[in-house]
Amino acid sequence: MLRLAQATLLTLLARAALAQETRPAPPAPSDARPVPSPAATSMDMNWLWLVLVVVVVVAALYYFQQRRRSPRI
């Protein structure tokens, strides 16, 4: 029964997501030159390093927790 409810909810959410109205992008002027994107700032890179450190710490904790677990026979 729970699987049926999950499948129904997933189907309804997928249909709602696909039914979103999308508008076309406005046309770009033909004489406009492309604007370069701004360079990544140090703040952007700090978030990347923070996420990488968190992933490594979680992986290390998982590894050591699995080593401490007694083998299941």
Secondary structure, DSSP 8 states (H G I E B T S, - for coil): -HHHHHHHHHHHHHHHHHT----------TT----------HHHHHHHHHHHHHHHHHHHHHHHHHHHS----
